[in-house]
Amino acid sequence: QVQLVESGGGLVQPGGSLRLSCAASGSIASIYHMGWYRQAPGKQRESVARITNAGSTNYADSVKGRFTISRDNAKNTVYLQKNSLRPEDTAVYYCNAEAYFSQSYWGQGTQVVVSS
């Protein structure tokens, strides 16, 4: 089992920045990539960014150039640095870990509101 705890959400003005953190615990060795998803009101959950154990990253087109995903293996933590935030970035952000044997784990979510 893997436990994921997100933090760092909140209210920010358009154009502002925010950093989300996701701390993983439990069967860390089974994880082969981690990522961030988001779900806006009335919309489906969508992938935002992902990072593999090797450090390869990919991003949704809507956040490329504005968001950066990174990981600190010593702290078993993944970060999502979000810059140039827009109102359409408002959503609940979820951390996800994909592990061997088709296991998928989710955090509880952290709310991000971009508004003036």
Stockholm file with secondary structure:
# STOCKHOLM 1.0

chainA/1-116         QVQLVESGGGLVQPGGSLRLSCAASGSIASIYHMGWYRQAPGKQRESVARITNAGSTNYADSVKGRFTISRDNAKNTVYLQKNSLRPEDTAVYYCNAEAYFSQSYWGQGTQVVVSS
#=GR chainA/1-116 SS CEEEEEECCEEECTTCCEEEEEEEEESGGGEEEEEEEEECTTSCCEEEEEEETTCCEEECTTTTTTEEEEEETTTTEEEEEECSCCGGGCEEEEEEEEETTTEEEECCCEEEEECC
#=GC SS_cons         CEEEEEECCEEECTTCCEEEEEEEEESGGGEEEEEEEEECTTSCCEEEEEEETTCCEEECTTTTTTEEEEEETTTTEEEEEECSCCGGGCEEEEEEEEETTTEEEECCCEEEEECC
//
